[in-house]
Structures are given as C-alpha cells and as structure tokens.
Amino acid sequence: MAINMEDRMEQSADLEPEAEQPAPIAAKRIAAVIGVLFLLALIAATFVVACIEFDGKEQIFLALLLCDIVIPVFLWVILRFFQKSGS
C-alpha cells in the first residue's frame, strides 16, 4: 500500500509543471486587457477635456490628443520589434 502512495506522489509531481504552462498566456491576456482599458481611459479623458471649459484647456487637450496617437503607435512598434526578434 505504501508503494501505491509513492507512485501517486510521483505522478502528481510529474503533473505539476504541466499545470503551470498556461500561466504566461493568462498573463498576456491580463496585460492586454489592462492596455485596452488604459487606452479607453485616455480616449475618455480626451473627450471629457474637450467638453468642459477651463483655463489651459487647449494645451491639455492637445497633449491628450497627441498621446492618443503616439502611445498606440509606440506600443505597436514595440510589439513588432519583439515579434521580429523572436522573444
């Protein structure tokens, strides 16, 4: 009976690394969702600044508008670089 327990422990030890493999995929999905939420928040902030009146609105609006264009392009370039480099 002790042999069966040892066999089971070895089998469970062999299965543990397989269970850990999907973790990087989940991490990539979480990072993607966070990135999408960040970009949506940035676009929403641009819209809110465009709709309200206050001193210095033009400068903040232009900065947000620039970020709405530059940040996604920058992220796309980084992703393509890592994809091409094989990482």
N, CA, C and O atoms as CSV, one atom per row, in Angstrom:
chain,resi,resn,atom,element,x,y,z
A,1,MET,N,N,0.815,-1.194,0.000
A,1,MET,CA,C,0.000,0.000,0.000
A,1,MET,C,C,0.864,1.267,0.000
A,1,MET,O,O,0.485,2.280,-0.587
A,2,ALA,N,N,2.017,1.206,0.655
A,2,ALA,CA,C,2.921,2.357,0.674
A,2,ALA,C,C,3.482,2.613,-0.721
A,2,ALA,O,O,3.757,3.758,-1.082
A,3,ILE,N,N,3.650,1.565,-1.493
A,3,ILE,CA,C,4.164,1.726,-2.845
A,3,ILE,C,C,3.162,2.502,-3.691
A,3,ILE,O,O,3.551,3.363,-4.480
A,4,ASN,N,N,1.907,2.210,-3.537
A,4,ASN,CA,C,0.890,2.929,-4.293
A,4,ASN,C,C,0.883,4.411,-3.956
A,4,ASN,O,O,0.702,5.248,-4.841
A,5,MET,N,N,1.079,4.741,-2.687
A,5,MET,CA,C,1.123,6.152,-2.287
A,5,MET,C,C,2.327,6.853,-2.907
A,5,MET,O,O,2.231,7.995,-3.356
A,6,GLU,N,N,3.461,6.153,-2.925
A,6,GLU,CA,C,4.656,6.751,-3.515
A,6,GLU,C,C,4.474,6.949,-5.018
A,6,GLU,O,O,4.895,7.966,-5.569
A,7,ASP,N,N,3.849,5.980,-5.678
A,7,ASP,CA,C,3.578,6.116,-7.103
A,7,ASP,C,C,2.670,7.304,-7.370
A,7,ASP,O,O,2.879,8.064,-8.315
A,8,ARG,N,N,1.674,7.450,-6.537
A,8,ARG,CA,C,0.751,8.582,-6.705
A,8,ARG,C,C,1.458,9.906,-6.488
A,8,ARG,O,O,1.183,10.875,-7.195
A,9,MET,N,N,2.361,9.963,-5.525
A,9,MET,CA,C,3.095,11.204,-5.264
A,9,MET,C,C,3.991,11.545,-6.452
A,9,MET,O,O,4.100,12.711,-6.832
A,10,GLU,N,N,4.635,10.532,-7.040
A,10,GLU,CA,C,5.483,10.767,-8.208
A,10,GLU,C,C,4.653,11.233,-9.400
A,10,GLU,O,O,5.066,12.123,-10.143
A,11,GLN,N,N,3.477,10.626,-9.576
A,11,GLN,CA,C,2.608,11.018,-10.680
A,11,GLN,C,C,2.123,12.444,-10.503
A,11,GLN,O,O,2.071,13.208,-11.467
A,12,SER,N,N,1.764,12.811,-9.268
A,12,SER,CA,C,1.294,14.178,-9.046
A,12,SER,C,C,2.435,15.171,-9.223
A,12,SER,O,O,2.215,16.291,-9.685
A,13,ALA,N,N,3.648,14.773,-8.861
A,13,ALA,CA,C,4.807,15.650,-9.066
A,13,ALA,C,C,5.078,15.841,-10.552
A,13,ALA,O,O,5.505,16.916,-10.972
A,14,ASP,N,N,4.832,14.796,-11.355
A,14,ASP,CA,C,5.034,14.903,-12.791
A,14,ASP,C,C,3.984,15.803,-13.440
A,14,ASP,O,O,4.267,16.424,-14.464
A,15,LEU,N,N,2.801,15.888,-12.881
A,15,LEU,CA,C,1.724,16.672,-13.472
A,15,LEU,C,C,1.807,18.151,-13.136
A,15,LEU,O,O,1.249,18.969,-13.866
A,16,GLU,N,N,2.479,18.518,-12.067
A,16,GLU,CA,C,2.516,19.914,-11.641
A,16,GLU,C,C,3.118,20.869,-12.679
A,16,GLU,O,O,2.536,21.932,-12.899
A,17,PRO,N,N,4.238,20.560,-13.324
A,17,PRO,CA,C,4.764,21.509,-14.318
A,17,PRO,C,C,3.817,21.729,-15.501
A,17,PRO,O,O,3.791,22.820,-16.070
A,18,GLU,N,N,3.049,20.720,-15.873
A,18,GLU,CA,C,2.113,20.886,-16.977
A,18,GLU,C,C,1.009,21.867,-16.617
A,18,GLU,O,O,0.525,22.601,-17.478
A,19,ALA,N,N,0.608,21.885,-15.353
A,19,ALA,CA,C,-0.444,22.789,-14.914
A,19,ALA,C,C,0.036,24.235,-14.917
A,19,ALA,O,O,-0.779,25.152,-15.013
A,20,GLU,N,N,1.341,24.452,-14.813
A,20,GLU,CA,C,1.884,25.808,-14.756
A,20,GLU,C,C,2.114,26.413,-16.135
A,20,GLU,O,O,2.353,27.618,-16.223
A,21,GLN,N,N,2.056,25.649,-17.199
A,21,GLN,CA,C,2.333,26.159,-18.532
A,21,GLN,C,C,1.377,27.252,-18.996
A,21,GLN,O,O,1.858,28.233,-19.562
A,22,PRO,N,N,0.072,27.162,-18.804
A,22,PRO,CA,C,-0.819,28.194,-19.319
A,22,PRO,C,C,-0.686,29.551,-18.635
A,22,PRO,O,O,-1.295,30.515,-19.099
A,23,ALA,N,N,0.072,29.668,-17.568
A,23,ALA,CA,C,0.188,30.930,-16.839
A,23,ALA,C,C,0.685,32.084,-17.721
A,23,ALA,O,O,0.111,33.169,-17.628
A,24,PRO,N,N,1.716,31.927,-18.572
A,24,PRO,CA,C,2.136,33.056,-19.415
A,24,PRO,C,C,1.034,33.535,-20.358
A,24,PRO,O,O,0.940,34.729,-20.643
A,25,ILE,N,N,0.205,32.621,-20.841
A,25,ILE,CA,C,-0.889,33.022,-21.714
A,25,ILE,C,C,-1.880,33.884,-20.940
A,25,ILE,O,O,-2.363,34.892,-21.455
A,26,ALA,N,N,-2.179,33.492,-19.715
A,26,ALA,CA,C,-3.089,34.270,-18.881
A,26,ALA,C,C,-2.485,35.638,-18.573
A,26,ALA,O,O,-3.201,36.639,-18.559
A,27,ALA,N,N,-1.190,35.690,-18.328
A,27,ALA,CA,C,-0.527,36.960,-18.047
A,27,ALA,C,C,-0.593,37.884,-19.263
A,27,ALA,O,O,-0.780,39.092,-19.116
A,28,LYS,N,N,-0.441,37.324,-20.451
A,28,LYS,CA,C,-0.530,38.139,-21.668
A,28,LYS,C,C,-1.933,38.687,-21.852
A,28,LYS,O,O,-2.108,39.836,-22.258
A,29,ARG,N,N,-2.939,37.865,-21.552
A,29,ARG,CA,C,-4.321,38.333,-21.682
A,29,ARG,C,C,-4.626,39.430,-20.674
A,29,ARG,O,O,-5.290,40.412,-21.004
A,30,ILE,N,N,-4.146,39.268,-19.451
A,30,ILE,CA,C,-4.363,40.298,-18.429
A,30,ILE,C,C,-3.676,41.590,-18.840
A,30,ILE,O,O,-4.254,42.667,-18.692
A,31,ALA,N,N,-2.458,41.503,-19.351
A,31,ALA,CA,C,-1.738,42.689,-19.812
A,31,ALA,C,C,-2.472,43.355,-20.967
A,31,ALA,O,O,-2.525,44.582,-21.045
A,32,ALA,N,N,-3.038,42.553,-21.866
A,32,ALA,CA,C,-3.782,43.113,-22.999
A,32,ALA,C,C,-5.038,43.833,-22.529
A,32,ALA,O,O,-5.362,44.909,-23.032
A,33,VAL,N,N,-5.746,43.251,-21.573
A,33,VAL,CA,C,-6.958,43.888,-21.050
A,33,VAL,C,C,-6.609,45.193,-20.336
A,33,VAL,O,O,-7.312,46.192,-20.493
A,34,ILE,N,N,-5.535,45.189,-19.558
A,34,ILE,CA,C,-5.104,46.417,-18.881
A,34,ILE,C,C,-4.729,47.482,-19.906
A,34,ILE,O,O,-5.063,48.654,-19.731
A,35,GLY,N,N,-4.041,47.086,-20.971
A,35,GLY,CA,C,-3.670,48.036,-22.019
A,35,GLY,C,C,-4.878,48.633,-22.720
A,35,GLY,O,O,-4.915,49.834,-22.988
A,36,VAL,N,N,-5.861,47.803,-23.016
A,36,VAL,CA,C,-7.075,48.299,-23.672
A,36,VAL,C,C,-7.816,49.250,-22.742
A,36,VAL,O,O,-8.295,50.295,-23.183
A,37,LEU,N,N,-7.917,48.903,-21.460
A,37,LEU,CA,C,-8.595,49.786,-20.503
A,37,LEU,C,C,-7.858,51.123,-20.368
A,37,LEU,O,O,-8.489,52.175,-20.257
A,38,PHE,N,N,-6.524,51.077,-20.379
A,38,PHE,CA,C,-5.744,52.310,-20.315
A,38,PHE,C,C,-6.003,53.199,-21.532
A,38,PHE,O,O,-6.194,54.407,-21.395
A,39,LEU,N,N,-6.009,52.599,-22.712
A,39,LEU,CA,C,-6.252,53.388,-23.926
A,39,LEU,C,C,-7.677,53.953,-23.945
A,39,LEU,O,O,-7.887,55.089,-24.372
A,40,LEU,N,N,-8.645,53.174,-23.490
A,40,LEU,CA,C,-10.024,53.675,-23.414
A,40,LEU,C,C,-10.139,54.823,-22.419
A,40,LEU,O,O,-10.854,55.794,-22.668
A,41,ALA,N,N,-9.438,54.716,-21.292
A,41,ALA,CA,C,-9.445,55.803,-20.308
A,41,ALA,C,C,-8.793,57.060,-20.884
A,41,ALA,O,O,-9.246,58.173,-20.619
A,42,LEU,N,N,-7.755,56.886,-21.651
A,42,LEU,CA,C,-7.082,58.026,-22.283
A,42,LEU,C,C,-8.004,58.712,-23.283
A,42,LEU,O,O,-8.064,59.940,-23.333
A,43,ILE,N,N,-8.719,57.930,-24.073
A,43,ILE,CA,C,-9.668,58.499,-25.035
A,43,ILE,C,C,-10.825,59.183,-24.317
A,43,ILE,O,O,-11.277,60.248,-24.738
A,44,ALA,N,N,-11.305,58.576,-23.234
A,44,ALA,CA,C,-12.388,59.187,-22.452
A,44,ALA,C,C,-11.928,60.504,-21.833
A,44,ALA,O,O,-12.686,61.473,-21.808
A,45,ALA,N,N,-10.709,60.547,-21.339
A,45,ALA,CA,C,-10.172,61.791,-20.770
A,45,ALA,C,C,-10.082,62.878,-21.836
A,45,ALA,O,O,-10.370,64.043,-21.562
A,46,THR,N,N,-9.687,62.506,-23.040
A,46,THR,CA,C,-9.632,63.471,-24.138
A,46,THR,C,C,-11.018,64.025,-24.432
A,46,THR,O,O,-11.180,65.226,-24.648
A,47,PHE,N,N,-12.005,63.159,-24.439
A,47,PHE,CA,C,-13.377,63.586,-24.698
A,47,PHE,C,C,-13.896,64.507,-23.593
A,47,PHE,O,O,-14.545,65.514,-23.878
A,48,VAL,N,N,-13.614,64.170,-22.348
A,48,VAL,CA,C,-14.074,64.994,-21.219
A,48,VAL,C,C,-13.422,66.368,-21.273
A,48,VAL,O,O,-14.100,67.379,-21.089
A,49,VAL,N,N,-12.129,66.420,-21.520
A,49,VAL,CA,C,-11.429,67.711,-21.601
A,49,VAL,C,C,-11.977,68.542,-22.757
A,49,VAL,O,O,-12.056,69.766,-22.655
A,50,ALA,N,N,-12.354,67.893,-23.845
A,50,ALA,CA,C,-12.900,68.623,-24.993
A,50,ALA,C,C,-14.265,69.218,-24.669
A,50,ALA,O,O,-14.643,70.235,-25.250
A,51,CYS,N,N,-15.010,68.606,-23.758
A,51,CYS,CA,C,-16.379,69.044,-23.472
A,51,CYS,C,C,-16.496,70.103,-22.387
A,51,CYS,O,O,-17.507,70.803,-22.333
A,52,ILE,N,N,-15.510,70.245,-21.530
A,52,ILE,CA,C,-15.622,71.219,-20.444
A,52,ILE,C,C,-14.712,72.413,-20.706
A,52,ILE,O,O,-13.741,72.325,-21.458
A,53,GLU,N,N,-15.047,73.516,-20.074
A,53,GLU,CA,C,-14.287,74.759,-20.233
A,53,GLU,C,C,-13.492,75.068,-18.972
A,53,GLU,O,O,-14.038,75.050,-17.868
A,54,PHE,N,N,-12.204,75.351,-19.135
A,54,PHE,CA,C,-11.350,75.797,-18.038
A,54,PHE,C,C,-10.091,76.399,-18.639
A,54,PHE,O,O,-9.817,76.238,-19.828
A,55,ASP,N,N,-9.334,77.092,-17.808
A,55,ASP,CA,C,-8.097,77.715,-18.284
A,55,ASP,C,C,-7.071,76.650,-18.637
A,55,ASP,O,O,-6.886,75.702,-17.873
A,56,GLY,N,N,-6.421,76.779,-19.742
A,56,GLY,CA,C,-5.397,75.846,-20.183
A,56,GLY,C,C,-5.958,74.608,-20.864
A,56,GLY,O,O,-5.247,73.621,-21.055
A,57,LYS,N,N,-7.234,74.661,-21.230
A,57,LYS,CA,C,-7.882,73.513,-21.860
A,57,LYS,C,C,-7.189,73.105,-23.157
A,57,LYS,O,O,-7.013,71.916,-23.425
A,58,GLU,N,N,-6.800,74.088,-23.954
A,58,GLU,CA,C,-6.227,73.801,-25.264
A,58,GLU,C,C,-4.938,72.992,-25.159
A,58,GLU,O,O,-4.713,72.058,-25.928
A,59,GLN,N,N,-4.100,73.363,-24.201
A,59,GLN,CA,C,-2.827,72.661,-24.055
A,59,GLN,C,C,-3.027,71.224,-23.573
A,59,GLN,O,O,-2.374,70.302,-24.061
A,60,ILE,N,N,-3.928,71.044,-22.619
A,60,ILE,CA,C,-4.194,69.693,-22.112
A,60,ILE,C,C,-4.855,68.849,-23.193
A,60,ILE,O,O,-4.523,67.675,-23.361
A,61,PHE,N,N,-5.789,69.445,-23.922
A,61,PHE,CA,C,-6.459,68.703,-24.996
A,61,PHE,C,C,-5.473,68.259,-26.064
A,61,PHE,O,O,-5.514,67.114,-26.514
A,62,LEU,N,N,-4.584,69.164,-26.472
A,62,LEU,CA,C,-3.594,68.810,-27.485
A,62,LEU,C,C,-2.626,67.732,-26.982
A,62,LEU,O,O,-2.232,66.846,-27.741
A,63,ALA,N,N,-2.247,67.808,-25.710
A,63,ALA,CA,C,-1.360,66.790,-25.139
A,63,ALA,C,C,-2.053,65.433,-25.121
A,63,ALA,O,O,-1.444,64.426,-25.480
A,64,LEU,N,N,-3.318,65.392,-24.708
A,64,LEU,CA,C,-4.061,64.137,-24.699
A,64,LEU,C,C,-4.272,63.605,-26.111
A,64,LEU,O,O,-4.175,62.400,-26.347
A,65,LEU,N,N,-4.559,64.493,-27.037
A,65,LEU,CA,C,-4.743,64.078,-28.424
A,65,LEU,C,C,-3.449,63.484,-28.991
A,65,LEU,O,O,-3.480,62.480,-29.703
A,66,LEU,N,N,-2.338,64.100,-28.676
A,66,LEU,CA,C,-1.041,63.571,-29.101
A,66,LEU,C,C,-0.798,62.193,-28.490
A,66,LEU,O,O,-0.335,61.281,-29.175
A,67,CYS,N,N,-1.109,62.043,-27.207
A,67,CYS,CA,C,-0.939,60.739,-26.537
A,67,CYS,C,C,-1.863,59.680,-27.134
A,67,CYS,O,O,-1.497,58.507,-27.214
A,68,ASP,N,N,-3.070,60.097,-27.556
A,68,ASP,CA,C,-3.999,59.151,-28.189
A,68,ASP,C,C,-3.414,58.563,-29.469
A,68,ASP,O,O,-3.750,57.442,-29.850
A,69,ILE,N,N,-2.558,59.302,-30.119
A,69,ILE,CA,C,-1.950,58.832,-31.364
A,69,ILE,C,C,-0.607,58.157,-31.110
A,69,ILE,O,O,-0.336,57.089,-31.660
A,70,VAL,N,N,0.230,58.767,-30.285
A,70,VAL,CA,C,1.605,58.300,-30.100
A,70,VAL,C,C,1.680,56.989,-29.306
A,70,VAL,O,O,2.430,56.089,-29.684
A,71,ILE,N,N,0.922,56.867,-28.223
A,71,ILE,CA,C,1.028,55.682,-27.362
A,71,ILE,C,C,0.654,54.401,-28.114
A,71,ILE,O,O,1.426,53.444,-28.055
A,72,PRO,N,N,-0.489,54.323,-28.820
A,72,PRO,CA,C,-0.765,53.083,-29.559
A,72,PRO,C,C,0.271,52.760,-30.638
A,72,PRO,O,O,0.613,51.595,-30.840
A,73,VAL,N,N,0.763,53.774,-31.322
A,73,VAL,CA,C,1.789,53.545,-32.345
A,73,VAL,C,C,3.072,53.034,-31.697
A,73,VAL,O,O,3.705,52.109,-32.205
A,74,PHE,N,N,3.450,53.637,-30.582
A,74,PHE,CA,C,4.647,53.213,-29.861
A,74,PHE,C,C,4.509,51.763,-29.393
A,74,PHE,O,O,5.449,50.981,-29.533
A,75,LEU,N,N,3.358,51.397,-28.842
A,75,LEU,CA,C,3.128,50.020,-28.401
A,75,LEU,C,C,3.175,49.049,-29.580
A,75,LEU,O,O,3.708,47.946,-29.459
A,76,TRP,N,N,2.622,49.458,-30.707
A,76,TRP,CA,C,2.649,48.609,-31.898
A,76,TRP,C,C,4.090,48.368,-32.358
A,76,TRP,O,O,4.446,47.246,-32.718
A,77,VAL,N,N,4.914,49.411,-32.347
A,77,VAL,CA,C,6.316,49.284,-32.753
A,77,VAL,C,C,7.057,48.344,-31.804
A,77,VAL,O,O,7.841,47.506,-32.251
A,78,ILE,N,N,6.819,48.474,-30.512
A,78,ILE,CA,C,7.479,47.602,-29.534
A,78,ILE,C,C,7.075,46.153,-29.760
A,78,ILE,O,O,7.926,45.263,-29.748
A,79,LEU,N,N,5.785,45.908,-29.966
A,79,LEU,CA,C,5.320,44.544,-30.198
A,79,LEU,C,C,5.931,43.950,-31.457
A,79,LEU,O,O,6.337,42.788,-31.459
A,80,ARG,N,N,6.001,44.726,-32.516
A,80,ARG,CA,C,6.601,44.234,-33.759
A,80,ARG,C,C,8.092,43.941,-33.582
A,80,ARG,O,O,8.612,42.969,-34.128
A,81,PHE,N,N,8.767,44.787,-32.817
A,81,PHE,CA,C,10.196,44.574,-32.560
A,81,PHE,C,C,10.416,43.250,-31.834
A,81,PHE,O,O,11.279,42.467,-32.230
A,82,PHE,N,N,9.652,42.993,-30.785
A,82,PHE,CA,C,9.814,41.751,-30.040
A,82,PHE,C,C,9.364,40.535,-30.849
A,82,PHE,O,O,9.914,39.444,-30.700
A,83,GLN,N,N,8.365,40.730,-31.703
A,83,GLN,CA,C,7.919,39.637,-32.545
A,83,GLN,C,C,9.002,39.255,-33.560
A,83,GLN,O,O,9.242,38.074,-33.810
A,84,LYS,N,N,9.646,40.260,-34.135
A,84,LYS,CA,C,10.704,40.009,-35.125
A,84,LYS,C,C,11.959,39.447,-34.486
A,84,LYS,O,O,12.665,38.647,-35.101
A,85,SER,N,N,12.249,39.861,-33.239
A,85,SER,CA,C,13.468,39.396,-32.583
A,85,SER,C,C,13.327,37.979,-32.043
A,85,SER,O,O,14.321,37.359,-31.664
A,86,GLY,N,N,12.102,37.462,-32.004
A,86,GLY,CA,C,11.888,36.089,-31.572
A,86,GLY,C,C,11.674,35.925,-30.086
A,86,GLY,O,O,11.647,34.796,-29.595
A,87,SER,N,N,11.521,37.001,-29.361
A,87,SER,CA,C,11.292,36.914,-27.918
A,87,SER,C,C,9.842,36.712,-27.605
A,87,SER,O,O,9.470,36.617,-26.435
